[in-house]
Amino acid sequence: MTLNRKILTPLRTRLSYRSGKELGVVCPFCGIASGKAPASIVYEDTTVLAFMDLNPASLGHTLVVPREHWENIYEVPENVLADLFSVVKRVSAAVKKTVGAEGISVLQLNGRAAGQAVMHFHVHVIPRFRGDPLSKAVDAMLGHQGFEKPERRDLDEMAQKIRENLQKS
């Protein structure tokens, strides 16, 4: 299978995003959503688009994005998130069945420090198989290697602080 790596090559034009900022490079996902850039479309409706990832972690790796540009989860309206994650669920089931995956990883990153490479909110739907190359990375990330088990009082204190911030938002 040959992948067309030109699909996500940024267009050298100026674009005013919803925020009104002028940017020197058009968002590649906005280009796909507007139909100006090619993509292998899996699903589309008026608010959500799903297409194949150009740099897949595994066969069937699909991205689900809102058509409108929002950089991260903090900006996306809740009704759009609800619609988008409904599509994520449906795409996950279809991808799992299509490639015969043993599981699916649903991954969403916010900000460069978290590993977000394209600054347009998106969700990765990644088919998984036992022993696949992602296993070591996921084990390292979720296996809590190198972390001490926290005391209950520390967990309770952190939970209280998070609840306070939830009430403020």
C-alpha positions in Angstrom: 0.0 0.0 0.0 1.4 3.4 -1.0 0.4 6.4 1.0 0.2 9.9 -0.6 2.2 12.0 1.8 1.2 15.2 -0.1 -2.3 15.1 1.5 -1.2 16.9 4.7 1.3 19.2 3.0 0.3 22.7 4.3 -1.1 25.1 1.7 1.0 28.3 1.6 -1.9 30.7 1.9 -3.4 32.8 4.7 -6.5 31.8 6.6 -8.5 33.5 9.3 -9.6 30.9 11.7 -12.7 31.2 13.9 -10.6 33.0 16.4 -9.8 35.7 13.9 -6.0 35.0 13.9 -4.2 35.3 10.6 -2.0 32.3 10.1 0.7 31.8 7.4 -0.2 28.1 6.9 -3.7 26.6 6.4 -4.6 23.9 8.9 -4.3 20.5 7.0 -7.5 19.2 8.6 -9.4 22.3 7.7 -8.2 21.7 4.1 -9.6 18.2 4.2 -12.8 19.4 5.8 -13.3 22.1 3.1 -12.6 19.6 0.3 -9.5 21.5 -0.8 -7.1 18.8 0.3 -7.6 15.1 -0.6 -8.2 12.4 2.0 -9.5 8.9 2.2 -12.9 9.6 3.8 -14.5 7.1 6.1 -17.4 9.1 7.4 -18.8 12.6 7.0 -21.8 14.7 8.1 -22.4 18.4 8.6 -20.2 18.7 11.8 -17.9 15.6 11.8 -15.4 14.0 9.4 -13.5 10.8 9.7 -10.6 9.9 7.4 -7.6 7.5 7.2 -4.4 8.7 9.0 -1.5 9.3 6.6 1.0 8.0 9.2 -0.9 5.0 10.7 0.1 3.3 13.9 -1.6 0.3 12.5 -3.7 -0.7 9.5 -7.1 1.0 9.8 -5.9 3.9 12.0 -8.5 6.6 11.5 -8.9 10.2 12.6 -12.2 11.8 13.6 -12.3 15.6 13.5 -14.9 18.4 13.8 -15.3 20.2 10.5 -14.9 23.6 12.2 -11.5 24.5 13.5 -10.9 24.2 17.2 -7.4 23.7 18.5 -8.1 21.5 21.6 -10.8 20.0 23.8 -11.1 23.1 25.8 -12.4 25.1 22.8 -14.8 22.5 21.3 -18.5 23.1 22.3 -20.0 20.3 24.3 -22.7 19.5 21.7 -20.0 19.1 19.0 -18.0 16.8 21.3 -21.1 14.7 21.9 -21.7 14.4 18.1 -18.0 13.7 17.5 -17.7 10.9 20.1 -20.9 9.3 18.8 -19.1 9.0 15.5 -15.9 7.8 17.3 -17.9 4.9 18.7 -19.4 4.0 15.4 -16.1 4.3 13.5 -14.3 2.2 16.2 -16.8 -0.6 15.8 -16.4 -0.5 12.0 -12.6 -0.3 12.0 -12.4 -3.2 14.5 -14.6 -5.4 12.3 -12.9 -4.4 9.1 -9.3 -5.2 10.2 -10.2 -8.0 12.7 -8.6 -6.1 15.5 -8.6 -7.5 19.0 -9.1 -4.1 20.5 -9.2 -0.4 19.7 -7.3 2.5 21.3 -9.1 5.8 21.3 -6.5 8.6 21.7 -6.9 12.3 22.0 -4.1 14.7 22.7 -4.2 18.4 23.8 -1.2 20.7 23.3 2.4 20.1 22.2 3.5 18.8 25.6 0.9 16.0 25.3 2.1 15.1 21.8 -0.5 17.0 19.7 1.1 17.5 16.3 -1.8 19.0 14.3 -3.4 21.9 16.1 -6.9 21.0 15.1 -8.9 18.9 17.7 -8.9 15.2 16.5 -9.4 11.7 17.9 -7.3 8.8 16.8 -9.1 5.4 16.4 -6.3 2.9 16.4 -6.8 -0.9 15.8 -4.9 -3.0 18.3 -3.5 -6.5 18.4 -1.8 -8.4 21.2 1.9 -7.8 21.0 1.7 -5.0 18.5 4.4 -2.2 18.5 2.2 0.1 20.5 2.0 -2.3 23.4 5.3 -1.2 25.0 4.5 2.4 24.7 1.0 1.9 26.2 2.4 -0.3 29.0 5.0 2.4 29.8 2.4 5.1 29.7 -0.3 3.3 31.7 1.8 0.8 33.6 2.9 3.5 36.1 6.5 2.4 35.8 8.7 4.7 37.9 5.8 6.1 40.0 5.2 5.4 43.6 1.7 4.3 44.6 0.1 7.4 46.1 -1.4 7.4 49.6 -5.2 7.6 49.9 -5.1 11.0 51.6 -3.0 12.4 48.6 -5.6 11.0 46.2 -8.5 12.5 48.3 -6.7 15.9 48.4 -6.2 15.9 44.6 -9.8 14.8 44.0 -11.0 17.7 46.2 -8.9 20.2 44.3 -10.3 18.9 41.0 -13.9 19.0 42.3 -13.3 22.7 43.2 -12.1 23.5 39.7 -15.0 21.7 38.2 -17.4 23.9 40.2 -15.6 27.0 39.0 -15.9 26.1 35.3 
